[in-house]
Amino acid sequence: MIRKGIKNYFTNLRHFFSSLGAFALGVVLGVSALIPGIVAAVQTLGETITDITGSADLDFHALLESVVDAAGKLNWQDPSEALRTALSEEWLSETFNACIHALLPGMDAYAEQIAAAVAVAVVMIFLCLAACVFLSFLGLAGSFLLTRFLVRRTIARKAWWKNFLSALFDSAFTALMAALLLWIRSLWEPGALLAGIAFILLCSVTALLKAYLLHGRGKLPLREVVNAKNAGLLLLTNILVLFIAGAFVWLSYALTNEFAGTFLAVPFLFIGLSVVLYNAESYVIARTQPPRTALPQPLPAAA
């Protein structure tokens, strides 16, 4: 079981680019909404400032260039920190105000109106950011669902009604166990840890039972599939698969940067999680298949 489970992971690495593509598509759609939205917000801000001050000296391109220059001065050696700073309300408001007053000196009389216009521009940018996050999340969810589908088709093919029953069973079991853990925690907090350990072991037993009902019923004795040995081996197999996936995730970040590492890590992680979900079914399917027999050797030619 252990060897087959690990083999399942490496076999399904062929779906790496499908998973990566689904996630990247969501991020690209999100960025395509964010960047034009930021440009539109800056352009609207420039037009509003021109109307407020009655000055035609505020050029949209100069304002946008000033904001980009200010963003470029952030510490991009730490990309995540620089990005958090650039997309914070405080930094955006201060930068817009500073750039406007630098391009239009002597406009202190309109400080309040300018600050109000800046606040509107910041809200527009945050709405675009929310759209970017939403589309990226859809890409992430789509990547996981696609990866799960491809892995299931590779190692645990089954009819659509079996897929439906499997998903229904998983949802009901997870909800029941979550409610049970919360109930135990409310009665005795240390008991939640013990219940969690029991839950992990029970997951292996339940996965074997589900796999038997879907693929082995009438073909194998129940006790040959659902027993303490197989539950322990399945748990160990899944831990090893997740460890291998974690090693690939670590390498993704170690060999690249935070942005590229995130894109590379997602497929490795999703493939590992999907293989863990279907390792039990893969094991039972393999047990129900007839053993391969050696092909008959041709008779030697007559002299």
LINHU-V970027 format. One record per residue. N is the residue number from 1. RES is the residue in three letters. PHI is phi in degrees with one decimal (999 if undefined). Layout:
# LINHU-V970027
[[N | RES | PHI] [N | RES | PHI]]
This chain:
# LINHU-V970027
[[1 | MET | 999] [2 | ILE | -64.1] [3 | ARG | -63.0] [4 | LYS | -67.4] [5 | GLY | -62.8] [6 | ILE | -66.9] [7 | LYS | -61.2] [8 | ASN | -58.7] [9 | TYR | -65.5] [10 | PHE | -68.8] [11 | THR | -64.4] [12 | ASN | -82.3] [13 | LEU | -64.7] [14 | ARG | -66.6] [15 | HIS | -90.5] [16 | PHE | -56.1] [17 | PHE | -73.8] [18 | SER | -65.8] [19 | SER | -64.9] [20 | LEU | -62.4] [21 | GLY | -64.8] [22 | ALA | -64.9] [23 | PHE | -67.2] [24 | ALA | -63.2] [25 | LEU | -62.2] [26 | GLY | -62.8] [27 | VAL | -66.7] [28 | VAL | -63.0] [29 | LEU | -63.5] [30 | GLY | -64.9] [31 | VAL | -66.1] [32 | SER | -67.4] [33 | ALA | -88.6] [34 | LEU | -73.2] [35 | ILE | -64.7] [36 | PRO | -61.3] [37 | GLY | -65.9] [38 | ILE | -64.4] [39 | VAL | -62.2] [40 | ALA | -65.5] [41 | ALA | -64.8] [42 | VAL | -67.3] [43 | GLN | -64.2] [44 | THR | -63.1] [45 | LEU | -62.2] [46 | GLY | -61.3] [47 | GLU | -65.4] [48 | THR | -66.5] [49 | ILE | -63.3] [50 | THR | -62.0] [51 | ASP | -67.0] [52 | ILE | -69.4] [53 | THR | -88.8] [54 | GLY | 70.4] [55 | SER | -110.3] [56 | ALA | -98.3] [57 | ASP | -84.8] [58 | LEU | -84.3] [59 | ASP | -90.0] [60 | PHE | -58.5] [61 | HIS | -64.1] [62 | ALA | -67.0] [63 | LEU | -65.6] [64 | LEU | -63.9] [65 | GLU | -65.5] [66 | SER | -65.0] [67 | VAL | -66.5] [68 | VAL | -63.3] [69 | ASP | -61.8] [70 | ALA | -65.0] [71 | ALA | -67.3] [72 | GLY | -67.4] [73 | LYS | -82.5] [74 | LEU | -71.0] [75 | ASN | -80.9] [76 | TRP | -80.7] [77 | GLN | -66.1] [78 | ASP | -114.7] [79 | PRO | -59.4] [80 | SER | -65.5] [81 | GLU | -68.5] [82 | ALA | -64.0] [83 | LEU | -68.2] [84 | ARG | -61.8] [85 | THR | -66.6] [86 | ALA | -65.6] [87 | LEU | -104.9] [88 | SER | -92.9] [89 | GLU | -62.3] [90 | GLU | -63.3] [91 | TRP | -66.2] [92 | LEU | -62.8] [93 | SER | -64.0] [94 | GLU | -63.8] [95 | THR | -68.5] [96 | PHE | -60.0] [97 | ASN | -61.9] [98 | ALA | -64.5] [99 | CYS | -67.0] [100 | ILE | -65.2] [101 | HIS | -69.2] [102 | ALA | -72.9] [103 | LEU | -81.4] [104 | LEU | -126.6] [105 | PRO | -66.9] [106 | GLY | 81.6] [107 | MET | -106.3] [108 | ASP | -63.7] [109 | ALA | -67.0] [110 | TYR | -106.2] [111 | ALA | -58.4] [112 | GLU | -67.5] [113 | GLN | -65.0] [114 | ILE | -64.4] [115 | ALA | -62.1] [116 | ALA | -66.4] [117 | ALA | -65.5] [118 | VAL | -63.2] [119 | ALA | -60.6] [120 | VAL | -64.4] [121 | ALA | -63.4] [122 | VAL | -64.5] [123 | VAL | -61.7] [124 | MET | -60.1] [125 | ILE | -65.6] [126 | PHE | -69.5] [127 | LEU | -65.0] [128 | CYS | -65.7] [129 | LEU | -64.6] [130 | ALA | -62.5] [131 | ALA | -63.9] [132 | CYS | -64.0] [133 | VAL | -64.7] [134 | PHE | -62.5] [135 | LEU | -65.9] [136 | SER | -65.4] [137 | PHE | -64.8] [138 | LEU | -61.5] [139 | GLY | -63.7] [140 | LEU | -65.8] [141 | ALA | -64.2] [142 | GLY | -63.4] [143 | SER | -62.2] [144 | PHE | -66.8] [145 | LEU | -64.8] [146 | LEU | -65.2] [147 | THR | -61.8] [148 | ARG | -62.0] [149 | PHE | -63.3] [150 | LEU | -66.5] [151 | VAL | -65.8] [152 | ARG | -61.9] [153 | ARG | -66.1] [154 | THR | -81.0] [155 | ILE | -116.0] [156 | ALA | -148.0] [157 | ARG | -66.2] [158 | LYS | -158.8] [159 | ALA | -67.7] [160 | TRP | -62.0] [161 | TRP | -70.0] [162 | LYS | -71.0] [163 | ASN | -61.4] [164 | PHE | -64.7] [165 | LEU | -62.7] [166 | SER | -64.0] [167 | ALA | -65.2] [168 | LEU | -64.6] [169 | PHE | -63.1] [170 | ASP | -61.6] [171 | SER | -64.3] [172 | ALA | -66.1] [173 | PHE | -65.3] [174 | THR | -63.4] [175 | ALA | -63.1] [176 | LEU | -64.9] [177 | MET | -67.8] [178 | ALA | -63.9] [179 | ALA | -64.0] [180 | LEU | -65.5] [181 | LEU | -63.8] [182 | LEU | -64.5] [183 | TRP | -65.8] [184 | ILE | -64.4] [185 | ARG | -63.9] [186 | SER | -68.2] [187 | LEU | -83.9] [188 | TRP | -153.8] [189 | GLU | -59.9] [190 | PRO | -62.1] [191 | GLY | -66.8] [192 | ALA | -64.5] [193 | LEU | -66.4] [194 | LEU | -63.2] [195 | ALA | -65.5] [196 | GLY | -63.6] [197 | ILE | -64.1] [198 | ALA | -62.4] [199 | PHE | -64.2] [200 | ILE | -62.0] [201 | LEU | -66.3] [202 | LEU | -65.8] [203 | CYS | -60.8] [204 | SER | -65.0] [205 | VAL | -62.8] [206 | THR | -66.0] [207 | ALA | -62.8] [208 | LEU | -66.7] [209 | LEU | -64.1] [210 | LYS | -62.6] [211 | ALA | -63.0] [212 | TYR | -65.2] [213 | LEU | -66.3] [214 | LEU | -82.2] [215 | HIS | -126.9] [216 | GLY | -111.3] [217 | ARG | -63.6] [218 | GLY | 84.7] [219 | LYS | -112.4] [220 | LEU | -134.1] [221 | PRO | -66.7] [222 | LEU | -58.7] [223 | ARG | -70.5] [224 | GLU | -75.1] [225 | VAL | -104.0] [226 | VAL | -96.4] [227 | ASN | -151.8] [228 | ALA | -63.0] [229 | LYS | -63.5] [230 | ASN | -65.4] [231 | ALA | -63.0] [232 | GLY | -66.6] [233 | LEU | -67.1] [234 | LEU | -64.8] [235 | LEU | -62.5] [236 | LEU | -64.2] [237 | THR | -61.2] [238 | ASN | -66.2] [239 | ILE | -63.8] [240 | LEU | -65.9] [241 | VAL | -62.2] [242 | LEU | -66.3] [243 | PHE | -65.0] [244 | ILE | -64.2] [245 | ALA | -61.9] [246 | GLY | -63.5] [247 | ALA | -64.9] [248 | PHE | -65.9] [249 | VAL | -62.5] [250 | TRP | -61.6] [251 | LEU | -63.9] [252 | SER | -59.4] [253 | TYR | -78.6] [254 | ALA | -68.0] [255 | LEU | -93.6] [256 | THR | -128.4] [257 | ASN | -123.1] [258 | GLU | -64.5] [259 | PHE | -71.1] [260 | ALA | -64.1] [261 | GLY | -61.0] [262 | THR | -63.7] [263 | PHE | -63.4] [264 | LEU | -74.4] [265 | ALA | -73.5] [266 | VAL | -57.3] [267 | PRO | -62.2] [268 | PHE | -59.3] [269 | LEU | -70.3] [270 | PHE | -66.4] [271 | ILE | -64.0] [272 | GLY | -61.9] [273 | LEU | -63.4] [274 | SER | -67.9] [275 | VAL | -63.5] [276 | VAL | -60.7] [277 | LEU | -65.8] [278 | TYR | -116.8] [279 | ASN | -63.2] [280 | ALA | -63.6] [281 | GLU | -64.9] [282 | SER | -60.8] [283 | TYR | -64.5] [284 | VAL | -67.8] [285 | ILE | -59.9] [286 | ALA | -63.4] [287 | ARG | -70.0] [288 | THR | -85.9] [289 | GLN | -80.6] [290 | PRO | -66.6] [291 | PRO | -65.8] [292 | ARG | -74.0] [293 | THR | -106.4] [294 | ALA | -69.2] [295 | LEU | -69.3] [296 | PRO | -64.2] [297 | GLN | -78.3] [298 | PRO | -66.1] [299 | LEU | -70.5] [300 | PRO | -64.3] [301 | ALA | -65.9] [302 | ALA | -68.1] [303 | ALA | -69.7]]
